[in-house]
Amino acid sequence: MLNIKKFIGLDLGAESGRCVVAKLDGNKLNLDEIYRFTTHNYTKNNQFHWDINKIFDEIFIGLKKSVEKYGSEFESIGIDTWGVDYALIDSENKLLNDPYHYRDDRTDNIAEEVFEVISKDELYNLTGIQTQQFNTIFQLFHEFNYNTSQISKAQKFLLMPDYIKFLLSGVINAEYTIASTTGLTDQNKRDWDWDIIDRLKFNRNLFPPIVEPGEKVGTLFPEISKLTGLKNTTPIIATGQHDTASAVVSAPSQKKNWAYALPISWSIMGVELDKPVTRKIAMDKNFSNEGGVQGTIRFLKNIIGLWPIQECRREWLIKGKKYNYPDLTKMAEEFGSTESWLNLNDPLFFKAGNMPDKIISFLKETNQNNNDEIGFLIRVVLESLAFNYRFALHEIELITGNKITELNAVGGGVQNELLCQLTADALNIPVLAGPIEGTIIGNIGVQSIATNLVKDLKSFRDIVRNSFEIKTYLPQNSQYFELNEHKYKSVCAINC
């Protein structure tokens, strides 16, 4: 017990957050989820905001509960959250307003205004970030042009995990993986792109210094220490503060040319690179270059994930049909191959609302077989997602020039065994599924390296393999996807 080292990981997603205590005993890591909470948001005057004070109150509860169960001594604390959203603080370090939610519609059509100053092609060449209307660059452009009364009072701009770090320690900085989501960084220099900031007439003084993941950035405020029971010498570590950066840290593949996937509500597929890829083909194929841990770049593509299935389940629940995800997967497995598919990039599937009807409507419009059986509908989504992974992998290979030999799928979606098998078949390579708790494991991994308890990323991934179940899926029916690829592209009007 004396050799066990304890860490606290704070992992905040767009729907929920949690406080986890991790125990590292040599080459074995164990997790204990101490407290789970809602990441509160609200709408007021048609504006969508995060209730950051409520969220911090929840974090505070998690820290107190950690001390109650494990005592006051921890090696460190680390935070990760979703990307792009931020807080603005004034000259007295007070919050000016609750942070806007990335789904707030104030940035509709803002990208076009930015492109009048810096073209889309040039912006991608400089930052390597895929254009999405909620990107921080567009949010800040709105602030500086349409919300000047607030931005004129701001002294510092802090992304969500950086603001939480600030509330815990008073330290003001920007961790690189989260900063890279803004569309305002130079991915080669791993710093703010001051030329973009100047051309858009953003105030340079707002932007704090950038730190790399793995840096010790401060210790707890004495007041936080007193109220939670934590030692005030407890270090705060800049983890891979973008949640997907932390998740990739946990991917334990040992192959040279491997790719990762996060099969969650909105999936990500990508590879770790040493340098960003900003050629036009990467922009045209909607790839992003985001900061990774230990000097890496996460070259990735956002893909719609399990969201349509979640929406189907929600619709059936409204109608009194209660199914858990294993039930739905079992029905899809029993139904078998459908030879009916969806273009999951169709805007039809992006928003909430009667997803089963949307699926049937698309199948009818494209003259495909359809019915309203639950197993059929779920199978259609899963096969379509597997096709999406197939095309994304082909694009990665085309752009990077590397033949991918293994996919490591990380996160809760790997519990869907049918999706894992379909993915192995669609890609015709082995799929390593796990760890399930990828994001928080990666968060702890960066902390363990920063505190010199683990040597490096490779050593930590060895610990992951030794500590958590990693299941391997080998291709069993790759011919199905090879034979139907042309038909899929034809009915879904996909050119790739």
C-alpha positions in Angstrom: 0.0 0.0 0.0 2.9 2.4 0.7 4.0 2.2 -2.9 0.6 3.2 -4.3 0.5 6.7 -5.8 -2.8 8.5 -6.0 -3.9 11.1 -8.5 -7.2 13.1 -9.0 -8.5 13.4 -12.6 -11.3 15.8 -13.5 -12.9 14.8 -16.8 -15.7 17.1 -18.1 -17.7 16.3 -21.1 -20.5 18.3 -22.8 -23.2 16.4 -20.8 -21.5 15.2 -17.7 -18.3 15.4 -15.6 -16.7 13.2 -13.1 -14.0 13.2 -10.4 -11.9 10.1 -10.5 -9.1 8.9 -8.1 -6.5 6.8 -9.9 -4.1 4.5 -8.0 -0.8 3.6 -9.6 0.9 0.6 -8.1 4.0 -0.1 -10.1 2.8 -1.1 -13.6 -0.8 -1.4 -12.6 -3.4 1.4 -12.7 -6.8 1.3 -11.0 -9.6 3.8 -11.2 -12.3 4.8 -8.7 -15.0 7.1 -9.9 -15.7 9.3 -6.8 -18.4 11.6 -8.1 -20.3 12.1 -11.3 -22.3 15.3 -12.1 -24.1 17.2 -14.8 -22.1 19.9 -16.7 -24.8 22.5 -16.2 -26.0 24.8 -19.0 -28.9 27.1 -19.5 -30.6 29.4 -22.1 -31.4 33.0 -21.3 -32.5 35.7 -23.7 -32.0 33.2 -26.5 -28.4 32.7 -25.6 -26.9 29.4 -24.7 -24.4 29.4 -21.8 -22.5 27.1 -19.5 -23.3 27.6 -15.8 -19.6 27.6 -14.8 -20.2 28.4 -11.2 -22.5 25.4 -10.8 -19.9 23.2 -12.6 -17.2 24.4 -10.3 -19.4 23.7 -7.3 -19.7 20.1 -8.5 -15.9 19.8 -9.0 -15.5 21.1 -5.4 -17.8 18.3 -4.1 -15.8 15.7 -6.0 -12.5 17.0 -4.5 -14.0 16.9 -1.0 -15.3 13.3 -1.5 -11.9 12.3 -2.8 -10.3 13.5 0.5 -13.0 11.8 2.6 -12.2 8.5 1.0 -8.5 8.6 0.3 -7.0 11.3 2.6 -5.4 14.6 1.8 -2.2 13.5 -0.1 -2.3 13.1 -3.9 0.5 13.3 -6.4 -1.3 15.8 -8.5 -4.6 17.0 -10.0 -5.3 17.2 -13.8 -8.3 18.5 -15.8 -9.6 17.8 -19.3 -12.7 19.2 -21.0 -14.3 19.6 -24.5 -12.7 22.2 -26.8 -13.3 25.7 -28.2 -15.4 27.3 -25.4 -13.8 29.9 -23.1 -14.2 32.4 -20.2 -13.3 36.1 -20.1 -12.0 37.6 -16.9 -11.6 41.3 -16.1 -8.8 43.3 -14.4 -9.8 42.0 -11.0 -9.8 38.4 -12.3 -13.6 38.3 -12.1 -15.7 36.4 -14.7 -17.4 38.8 -17.0 -20.2 36.4 -18.1 -20.9 32.7 -18.1 -19.1 31.2 -21.1 -21.1 30.7 -24.2 -22.0 27.1 -25.2 -20.5 26.0 -28.5 -24.0 25.3 -29.8 -25.1 28.9 -29.3 -26.1 30.2 -32.7 -24.4 33.6 -32.5 -21.6 32.3 -34.8 -24.0 31.3 -37.6 -22.4 32.8 -40.8 -19.5 34.4 -38.9 -17.0 32.1 -40.8 -17.8 33.9 -44.0 -16.9 37.3 -42.4 -13.6 35.9 -41.2 -12.8 34.6 -44.7 -13.1 38.1 -46.0 -10.1 38.9 -43.9 -8.2 35.6 -44.2 -9.3 33.1 -46.9 -10.4 29.6 -45.8 -7.4 28.1 -47.7 -4.9 30.4 -46.0 -6.4 29.9 -42.6 -6.2 26.1 -42.9 -2.6 26.4 -44.2 -1.7 28.4 -41.1 -3.6 26.6 -38.4 -4.5 23.2 -39.9 -7.9 23.3 -38.2 -11.1 22.1 -39.9 -13.7 24.9 -40.3 -16.6 24.5 -38.0 -18.9 27.3 -37.1 -18.3 26.9 -33.3 -14.5 27.2 -33.5 -13.1 29.7 -31.0 -11.8 32.0 -33.8 -15.4 32.6 -34.9 -16.7 33.0 -31.4 -14.0 35.7 -30.7 -14.7 37.4 -34.0 -18.3 37.8 -32.9 -17.1 39.2 -29.5 -14.8 41.8 -31.1 -17.4 42.9 -33.7 -20.8 42.4 -32.1 -20.3 42.2 -28.3 -17.7 45.0 -27.8 -19.1 46.1 -24.4 -18.0 42.8 -22.9 -14.8 42.2 -24.8 -13.6 45.7 -24.0 -13.6 44.9 -20.3 -11.8 41.6 -20.7 -8.2 41.2 -19.5 -7.7 37.5 -20.2 -9.2 34.8 -22.3 -9.1 31.3 -20.8 -10.3 28.1 -22.4 -12.6 26.0 -20.2 -10.0 23.7 -18.6 -7.6 26.6 -18.2 -10.3 28.6 -16.4 -11.0 25.7 -14.0 -7.2 25.5 -13.4 -7.3 29.2 -12.6 -10.1 28.8 -10.1 -8.1 26.1 -8.3 -4.7 27.7 -8.4 -4.8 31.3 -9.7 -2.5 30.3 -12.5 -3.2 31.9 -15.9 -2.0 30.0 -19.0 -3.2 28.1 -22.0 -2.4 24.4 -22.4 -1.4 23.6 -25.9 -3.8 20.7 -26.9 -6.9 22.8 -25.8 -5.4 26.0 -27.4 -5.0 24.1 -30.7 -8.8 23.8 -31.0 -9.2 27.5 -31.3 -8.1 27.9 -34.9 -5.6 30.6 -33.6 -2.4 28.6 -33.2 0.6 27.9 -35.3 0.9 24.1 -35.2 4.5 24.2 -36.2 5.6 26.7 -33.5 3.1 25.3 -31.0 2.2 28.9 -30.0 -0.4 31.5 -30.8 -0.4 32.7 -34.4 0.1 36.3 -33.7 -0.3 37.3 -37.4 -3.9 35.9 -37.5 -4.7 37.5 -34.1 -3.4 40.9 -35.4 -5.2 40.6 -38.8 -8.5 39.9 -37.1 -7.9 42.9 -34.7 -8.0 40.7 -31.6 -6.3 42.2 -28.5 -3.0 40.3 -28.1 -2.9 40.9 -24.4 -5.9 38.6 -23.9 -4.0 35.5 -24.9 -2.0 33.9 -22.0 1.3 32.1 -22.5 1.0 28.6 -23.9 2.3 25.6 -21.9 2.8 22.1 -23.0 0.9 19.1 -21.6 2.9 17.6 -18.8 4.0 20.9 -17.2 3.5 21.5 -13.5 1.7 24.9 -13.6 0.9 25.6 -9.9 -0.5 24.4 -6.6 -3.9 24.8 -4.9 -5.0 28.1 -3.5 -4.8 27.9 0.3 -8.5 28.6 0.5 -9.3 25.7 -1.8 -7.0 23.5 0.2 -8.6 24.5 3.5 -12.2 23.9 2.2 -11.5 20.6 0.5 -8.9 19.1 2.9 -6.4 18.7 0.1 -2.8 19.7 0.8 -2.0 23.1 -0.5 1.2 21.8 -2.0 -0.8 19.5 -4.3 0.5 20.2 -7.9 -1.8 21.1 -10.7 -0.6 19.5 -13.9 -1.4 20.6 -17.4 -2.7 17.4 -18.9 -3.8 16.9 -22.5 -6.5 19.2 -21.5 -8.6 18.6 -24.7 -10.4 15.4 -23.8 -9.6 13.7 -27.1 -5.9 14.5 -26.6 -6.1 12.6 -23.2 -8.1 9.8 -24.8 -5.4 9.2 -27.4 -2.7 9.0 -24.7 -4.5 5.8 -23.5 -4.4 4.0 -26.8 -2.0 1.1 -26.2 -1.2 0.0 -29.8 2.3 -1.3 -30.3 2.3 -1.2 -34.1 4.3 1.3 -36.0 1.5 2.5 -38.4 -1.6 2.5 -36.3 -4.6 4.7 -36.2 -7.1 5.5 -33.4 -10.8 5.9 -33.2 -13.1 7.3 -30.5 -16.5 5.7 -31.3 -18.7 8.0 -29.2 -21.6 10.3 -30.0 -19.4 12.1 -32.5 -16.6 9.9 -33.6 -13.0 10.8 -34.3 -10.5 8.8 -36.4 -6.9 9.8 -36.8 -3.2 9.2 -36.4 -0.3 10.6 -34.3 2.2 12.6 -36.4 5.3 14.5 -35.7 4.3 17.5 -37.9 1.0 19.0 -39.1 -0.4 18.2 -42.6 -1.9 21.4 -44.1 -2.0 20.5 -47.8 -5.2 21.3 -49.7 -6.2 17.7 -49.9 -6.3 17.5 -46.1 -8.5 20.6 -45.9 -10.8 19.3 -48.7 -11.2 16.0 -46.9 -12.1 17.8 -43.6 -9.1 16.8 -41.5 -7.8 18.8 -38.5 -4.4 19.0 -37.0 -4.8 19.3 -33.2 -2.1 19.4 -30.6 -1.1 16.1 -28.9 1.0 15.1 -25.9 4.8 15.0 -26.0 5.1 17.1 -29.1 2.8 15.1 -31.3 0.1 16.3 -33.7 -3.3 14.5 -33.8 -4.2 14.4 -37.4 -7.9 13.5 -37.3 -11.3 13.6 -38.9 -14.6 14.2 -37.1 -17.2 11.6 -38.1 -20.7 11.2 -36.9 -20.7 8.4 -34.4 -23.3 6.7 -32.2 -25.5 9.8 -32.1 -28.2 8.4 -34.4 -28.5 5.3 -32.2 -28.7 7.4 -29.1 -31.5 9.5 -30.8 -33.3 6.3 -31.8 -33.2 5.0 -28.3 -34.5 8.4 -27.0 -37.4 8.3 -29.4 -38.4 4.8 -28.5 -38.2 5.7 -24.8 -40.6 8.6 -25.5 -43.0 6.0 -26.9 -42.6 3.8 -23.9 -40.2 1.3 -25.3 -37.2 0.9 -23.0 -34.1 -0.6 -24.5 -30.6 -0.5 -23.2 -27.7 -0.4 -25.7 -26.8 -4.1 -25.3 -30.4 -5.0 -26.2 -30.3 -2.8 -29.3 -26.9 -4.3 -30.4 -28.2 -7.8 -29.9 -31.2 -7.1 -32.1 -29.0 -5.7 -34.8 -26.7 -8.7 -34.6 -29.6 -11.1 -34.9 -31.1 -9.2 -37.9 -27.9 -9.7 -39.9 -26.6 -7.7 -42.9 -29.1 -5.1 -44.3 -27.5 -4.0 -47.6 -29.2 -0.7 -46.9 -27.1 2.3 -45.7 -27.2 6.0 -44.8 -25.1 8.9 -45.8 -24.4 9.9 -42.1 -23.0 13.2 -43.3 -26.4 14.3 -44.5 -27.6 17.2 -42.3 -30.8 15.2 -41.7 -29.0 13.1 -39.1 -27.2 15.9 -37.2 -30.1 17.3 -35.2 -32.4 15.8 -32.6 -35.8 14.6 -33.5 -37.5 11.3 -34.5 -34.4 9.5 -35.8 -36.1 6.2 -36.8 -38.4 8.2 -39.1 -35.4 10.1 -40.5 -33.6 6.8 -41.3 -36.7 5.3 -43.0 -37.2 8.5 -45.0 -33.6 8.5 -46.3 -33.9 4.8 -47.3 -37.1 5.5 -49.1 -35.7 8.5 -50.9 -32.7 6.5 -52.1 -34.8 3.5 -53.1 -33.3 1.1 -50.6 -34.9 -1.7 -48.7 -36.4 -0.5 -45.5 -38.6 -1.5 -42.6 -39.2 -0.3 -39.1 -37.8 -3.3 -37.2 -35.5 -2.1 -34.4 -32.8 -4.6 -35.3 -32.8 -3.4 -38.9 -32.6 0.3 -38.1 -29.7 -0.2 -35.7 -27.8 -2.4 -38.1 -28.2 0.2 -40.9 -26.6 2.8 -38.7 -23.7 0.5 -37.6 -22.9 -0.7 -41.1 -23.0 2.9 -42.3 -20.7 4.0 -39.6 -18.3 1.2 -40.4 -18.3 2.4 -44.1 -17.5 5.9 -42.8 -14.5 4.5 -40.9 -13.4 2.7 -44.0 -13.4 5.8 -46.1 -11.7 7.9 -43.4 -8.9 5.3 -43.2 -8.4 5.3 -46.9 -8.1 9.1 -46.8 -5.6 9.0 -43.9 -3.5 6.5 -45.9 -3.7 8.7 -49.1 -2.8 11.9 -47.3 0.0 10.5 -45.0 1.4 7.9 -47.4 1.3 5.3 -44.6 -0.4 2.0 -44.8 -2.3 1.6 -41.5 -2.0 -1.9 -40.0 -4.1 -1.6 -36.8 -6.9 0.5 -35.4 -7.1 1.2 -31.7 -10.6 2.1 -30.6 -10.9 3.9 -27.3 -13.8 4.9 -25.1 -17.3 3.8 -24.2 -18.3 2.9 -27.7 -15.9 -0.1 -27.7 -18.5 -1.9 -25.5 -20.5 -2.3 -28.8 -19.0 -5.5 -29.9 -20.9 -5.6 -33.2 -19.6 -2.1 -34.2 -16.0 -3.3 -33.4 -16.4 -6.4 -35.5 -18.0 -4.4 -38.4 -15.2 -1.9 -38.2 -12.5 -4.7 -38.4 -14.4 -6.1 -41.4 -14.8 -2.7 -43.1 -11.1 -1.8 -42.6 -9.8 -5.3 -43.1 -7.3 -4.8 -40.3 -7.3 -5.8 -36.6 -9.2 -3.6 -34.2 -8.0 -3.2 -30.6 -10.9 -2.2 -28.5 -10.1 -0.5 -25.2 -9.6 0.9 -22.8 -13.2 1.9 -22.2 -12.3 4.8 -19.8 -9.8 6.2 -22.3 -10.1 9.9 -21.5 -9.6 9.8 -17.8 -6.8 7.2 -18.2 -5.0 9.5 -20.5 -5.5 12.4 -18.1 -3.8 10.3 -15.4 -1.1 9.2 -17.8 0.1 12.7 -18.4 0.1 13.4 -14.6 2.1 10.2 -13.9 4.7 11.2 -16.5 4.8 14.8 -15.2 5.5 13.6 -11.7 8.3 11.3 -12.9 6.5 8.1 -11.8 6.3 6.9 -15.4 9.1 7.5 -18.0 7.2 8.4 -21.1 4.2 7.8 -23.3 5.3 4.4 -24.5 5.9 3.3 -20.9 2.4 4.5 -19.9 0.8 2.7 -22.7 2.5 -0.5 -21.4 0.8 0.1 -18.1 -2.6 0.6 -19.9 -2.1 -2.8 -21.6 -1.3 -4.4 -18.2 -4.2 -2.8 -16.4 -7.3 -2.8 -18.6 -9.0 -5.2 -20.9 -8.0 -4.7 -24.5 -10.0 -7.0 -26.9 -8.8 -7.7 -30.4 -11.3 -8.1 -33.3 -9.9 -9.7 -36.5 -11.6 -9.3 -39.9 -14.1 -12.0 -40.5 -16.2 -10.7 -43.4 -14.3 -8.0 -45.2 -15.7 -9.1 -48.5 -19.1 -7.6 -47.6 -17.7 -4.1 -47.5 -15.4 -4.6 -50.5 -18.3 -5.9 -52.7 -20.8 -3.3 -51.5 -18.5 -0.2 -51.5 -19.6 1.0 -55.0 -23.2 0.4 -54.2 -22.9 2.3 -50.9 -21.3 5.3 -52.6 -23.9 5.2 -55.3 -27.0 5.2 -53.1 -25.5 7.6 -50.7 -24.2 10.0 -53.4 -20.8 9.9 -51.8 -17.7 10.7 -53.9 -14.6 9.5 -52.1 
